[in-house]
């Protein structure tokens, strides 16, 4: 009695996915230097306006502004690591 072998299934080829290498990367808002400059200028204006309206002395106002700008500068430096 002859042996019967199961039929071999043909290998299905997967279609190759083509990646476009010329695709631009999406821009992050936090990577934009104009965002950080605008944020700093807005914080300076609002801090001085807040200090003026609340009658805070110039020394305390400068201390508040320095603290806020230090945090903004630290966040900026984290976003632009080489």
PyMOL commands that place a pseudoatom at each C-alpha (Angstrom):
pseudoatom trace, name=CA, resn=UNK, resi=1, chain=A, elem=C, hetatm=0, pos=[0.000, 0.000, 0.000]
pseudoatom trace, name=CA, resn=UNK, resi=2, chain=A, elem=C, hetatm=0, pos=[1.560, 3.318, -1.039]
pseudoatom trace, name=CA, resn=UNK, resi=3, chain=A, elem=C, hetatm=0, pos=[2.125, 5.969, 1.576]
pseudoatom trace, name=CA, resn=UNK, resi=4, chain=A, elem=C, hetatm=0, pos=[0.197, 9.175, 1.157]
pseudoatom trace, name=CA, resn=UNK, resi=5, chain=A, elem=C, hetatm=0, pos=[1.920, 12.346, 2.199]
pseudoatom trace, name=CA, resn=UNK, resi=6, chain=A, elem=C, hetatm=0, pos=[-0.006, 15.460, 3.187]
pseudoatom trace, name=CA, resn=UNK, resi=7, chain=A, elem=C, hetatm=0, pos=[0.038, 18.248, 0.662]
pseudoatom trace, name=CA, resn=UNK, resi=8, chain=A, elem=C, hetatm=0, pos=[2.540, 20.932, 1.475]
pseudoatom trace, name=CA, resn=UNK, resi=9, chain=A, elem=C, hetatm=0, pos=[1.087, 24.346, 1.936]
pseudoatom trace, name=CA, resn=UNK, resi=10, chain=A, elem=C, hetatm=0, pos=[2.625, 27.126, -0.039]
pseudoatom trace, name=CA, resn=UNK, resi=11, chain=A, elem=C, hetatm=0, pos=[4.359, 29.744, 2.033]
pseudoatom trace, name=CA, resn=UNK, resi=12, chain=A, elem=C, hetatm=0, pos=[2.458, 32.957, 2.071]
pseudoatom trace, name=CA, resn=UNK, resi=13, chain=A, elem=C, hetatm=0, pos=[4.634, 35.973, 1.519]
pseudoatom trace, name=CA, resn=UNK, resi=14, chain=A, elem=C, hetatm=0, pos=[3.857, 39.004, 3.572]
pseudoatom trace, name=CA, resn=UNK, resi=15, chain=A, elem=C, hetatm=0, pos=[3.729, 42.255, 1.662]
pseudoatom trace, name=CA, resn=UNK, resi=16, chain=A, elem=C, hetatm=0, pos=[6.714, 44.397, 2.501]
pseudoatom trace, name=CA, resn=UNK, resi=17, chain=A, elem=C, hetatm=0, pos=[5.945, 47.522, 4.392]
pseudoatom trace, name=CA, resn=UNK, resi=18, chain=A, elem=C, hetatm=0, pos=[7.612, 50.502, 2.863]
pseudoatom trace, name=CA, resn=UNK, resi=19, chain=A, elem=C, hetatm=0, pos=[8.661, 53.255, 5.168]
pseudoatom trace, name=CA, resn=UNK, resi=20, chain=A, elem=C, hetatm=0, pos=[9.117, 56.685, 3.769]
pseudoatom trace, name=CA, resn=UNK, resi=21, chain=A, elem=C, hetatm=0, pos=[12.490, 57.928, 4.895]
pseudoatom trace, name=CA, resn=UNK, resi=22, chain=A, elem=C, hetatm=0, pos=[11.751, 61.440, 3.719]
pseudoatom trace, name=CA, resn=UNK, resi=23, chain=A, elem=C, hetatm=0, pos=[8.849, 61.806, 6.131]
pseudoatom trace, name=CA, resn=UNK, resi=24, chain=A, elem=C, hetatm=0, pos=[9.400, 64.823, 8.393]
pseudoatom trace, name=CA, resn=UNK, resi=25, chain=A, elem=C, hetatm=0, pos=[9.292, 64.233, 12.112]
pseudoatom trace, name=CA, resn=UNK, resi=26, chain=A, elem=C, hetatm=0, pos=[6.377, 65.876, 13.899]
pseudoatom trace, name=CA, resn=UNK, resi=27, chain=A, elem=C, hetatm=0, pos=[7.431, 69.013, 15.719]
pseudoatom trace, name=CA, resn=UNK, resi=28, chain=A, elem=C, hetatm=0, pos=[6.968, 69.067, 19.441]
pseudoatom trace, name=CA, resn=UNK, resi=29, chain=A, elem=C, hetatm=0, pos=[5.869, 72.299, 21.027]
pseudoatom trace, name=CA, resn=UNK, resi=30, chain=A, elem=C, hetatm=0, pos=[8.328, 71.776, 23.868]
pseudoatom trace, name=CA, resn=UNK, resi=31, chain=A, elem=C, hetatm=0, pos=[11.220, 71.539, 21.383]
pseudoatom trace, name=CA, resn=UNK, resi=32, chain=A, elem=C, hetatm=0, pos=[10.499, 74.969, 19.941]
pseudoatom trace, name=CA, resn=UNK, resi=33, chain=A, elem=C, hetatm=0, pos=[12.742, 77.735, 21.247]
pseudoatom trace, name=CA, resn=UNK, resi=34, chain=A, elem=C, hetatm=0, pos=[10.127, 80.365, 20.432]
pseudoatom trace, name=CA, resn=UNK, resi=35, chain=A, elem=C, hetatm=0, pos=[7.770, 78.624, 22.862]
pseudoatom trace, name=CA, resn=UNK, resi=36, chain=A, elem=C, hetatm=0, pos=[10.295, 78.963, 25.682]
pseudoatom trace, name=CA, resn=UNK, resi=37, chain=A, elem=C, hetatm=0, pos=[11.055, 82.597, 24.850]
pseudoatom trace, name=CA, resn=UNK, resi=38, chain=A, elem=C, hetatm=0, pos=[7.348, 83.449, 24.720]
pseudoatom trace, name=CA, resn=UNK, resi=39, chain=A, elem=C, hetatm=0, pos=[6.712, 81.582, 27.982]
pseudoatom trace, name=CA, resn=UNK, resi=40, chain=A, elem=C, hetatm=0, pos=[9.538, 83.481, 29.697]
pseudoatom trace, name=CA, resn=UNK, resi=41, chain=A, elem=C, hetatm=0, pos=[8.313, 86.859, 28.460]
pseudoatom trace, name=CA, resn=UNK, resi=42, chain=A, elem=C, hetatm=0, pos=[4.734, 86.111, 29.506]
pseudoatom trace, name=CA, resn=UNK, resi=43, chain=A, elem=C, hetatm=0, pos=[5.892, 85.045, 32.967]
pseudoatom trace, name=CA, resn=UNK, resi=44, chain=A, elem=C, hetatm=0, pos=[7.973, 88.230, 33.367]
pseudoatom trace, name=CA, resn=UNK, resi=45, chain=A, elem=C, hetatm=0, pos=[5.017, 90.436, 32.441]
pseudoatom trace, name=CA, resn=UNK, resi=46, chain=A, elem=C, hetatm=0, pos=[2.534, 88.584, 34.649]
pseudoatom trace, name=CA, resn=UNK, resi=47, chain=A, elem=C, hetatm=0, pos=[4.927, 88.507, 37.606]
pseudoatom trace, name=CA, resn=UNK, resi=48, chain=A, elem=C, hetatm=0, pos=[5.496, 92.254, 37.465]
pseudoatom trace, name=CA, resn=UNK, resi=49, chain=A, elem=C, hetatm=0, pos=[1.764, 92.898, 36.983]
pseudoatom trace, name=CA, resn=UNK, resi=50, chain=A, elem=C, hetatm=0, pos=[0.956, 90.619, 39.944]
pseudoatom trace, name=CA, resn=UNK, resi=51, chain=A, elem=C, hetatm=0, pos=[3.584, 92.342, 42.089]
pseudoatom trace, name=CA, resn=UNK, resi=52, chain=A, elem=C, hetatm=0, pos=[2.255, 95.763, 41.187]
pseudoatom trace, name=CA, resn=UNK, resi=53, chain=A, elem=C, hetatm=0, pos=[-1.378, 94.855, 41.912]
pseudoatom trace, name=CA, resn=UNK, resi=54, chain=A, elem=C, hetatm=0, pos=[-0.557, 93.129, 45.215]
pseudoatom trace, name=CA, resn=UNK, resi=55, chain=A, elem=C, hetatm=0, pos=[1.902, 95.852, 46.330]
pseudoatom trace, name=CA, resn=UNK, resi=56, chain=A, elem=C, hetatm=0, pos=[4.798, 93.398, 46.671]
pseudoatom trace, name=CA, resn=UNK, resi=57, chain=A, elem=C, hetatm=0, pos=[8.234, 94.935, 47.129]
pseudoatom trace, name=CA, resn=UNK, resi=58, chain=A, elem=C, hetatm=0, pos=[10.641, 94.792, 44.199]
pseudoatom trace, name=CA, resn=UNK, resi=59, chain=A, elem=C, hetatm=0, pos=[13.008, 92.438, 46.066]
pseudoatom trace, name=CA, resn=UNK, resi=60, chain=A, elem=C, hetatm=0, pos=[10.284, 89.859, 46.721]
pseudoatom trace, name=CA, resn=UNK, resi=61, chain=A, elem=C, hetatm=0, pos=[9.018, 90.220, 43.189]
pseudoatom trace, name=CA, resn=UNK, resi=62, chain=A, elem=C, hetatm=0, pos=[12.508, 89.584, 41.819]
pseudoatom trace, name=CA, resn=UNK, resi=63, chain=A, elem=C, hetatm=0, pos=[12.854, 86.510, 44.033]
pseudoatom trace, name=CA, resn=UNK, resi=64, chain=A, elem=C, hetatm=0, pos=[9.546, 85.117, 42.737]
pseudoatom trace, name=CA, resn=UNK, resi=65, chain=A, elem=C, hetatm=0, pos=[10.567, 85.830, 39.142]
pseudoatom trace, name=CA, resn=UNK, resi=66, chain=A, elem=C, hetatm=0, pos=[13.995, 84.245, 39.633]
pseudoatom trace, name=CA, resn=UNK, resi=67, chain=A, elem=C, hetatm=0, pos=[12.450, 81.079, 41.028]
pseudoatom trace, name=CA, resn=UNK, resi=68, chain=A, elem=C, hetatm=0, pos=[9.957, 80.777, 38.164]
pseudoatom trace, name=CA, resn=UNK, resi=69, chain=A, elem=C, hetatm=0, pos=[12.623, 81.447, 35.534]
pseudoatom trace, name=CA, resn=UNK, resi=70, chain=A, elem=C, hetatm=0, pos=[14.937, 78.856, 37.112]
pseudoatom trace, name=CA, resn=UNK, resi=71, chain=A, elem=C, hetatm=0, pos=[12.231, 76.206, 36.775]
pseudoatom trace, name=CA, resn=UNK, resi=72, chain=A, elem=C, hetatm=0, pos=[11.552, 77.251, 33.176]
pseudoatom trace, name=CA, resn=UNK, resi=73, chain=A, elem=C, hetatm=0, pos=[15.290, 77.154, 32.398]
pseudoatom trace, name=CA, resn=UNK, resi=74, chain=A, elem=C, hetatm=0, pos=[15.622, 73.685, 33.915]
pseudoatom trace, name=CA, resn=UNK, resi=75, chain=A, elem=C, hetatm=0, pos=[12.696, 72.381, 31.863]
pseudoatom trace, name=CA, resn=UNK, resi=76, chain=A, elem=C, hetatm=0, pos=[14.214, 73.979, 28.747]
pseudoatom trace, name=CA, resn=UNK, resi=77, chain=A, elem=C, hetatm=0, pos=[17.556, 72.309, 29.354]
pseudoatom trace, name=CA, resn=UNK, resi=78, chain=A, elem=C, hetatm=0, pos=[15.909, 68.908, 29.767]
pseudoatom trace, name=CA, resn=UNK, resi=79, chain=A, elem=C, hetatm=0, pos=[14.251, 69.253, 26.370]
pseudoatom trace, name=CA, resn=UNK, resi=80, chain=A, elem=C, hetatm=0, pos=[17.475, 70.097, 24.542]
pseudoatom trace, name=CA, resn=UNK, resi=81, chain=A, elem=C, hetatm=0, pos=[19.910, 67.419, 25.747]
pseudoatom trace, name=CA, resn=UNK, resi=82, chain=A, elem=C, hetatm=0, pos=[22.555, 66.660, 23.100]
for i in range(1, 82): cmd.bond("trace and resi %d" % i, "trace and resi %d" % (i + 1))
show_as sticks, trace
zoom trace
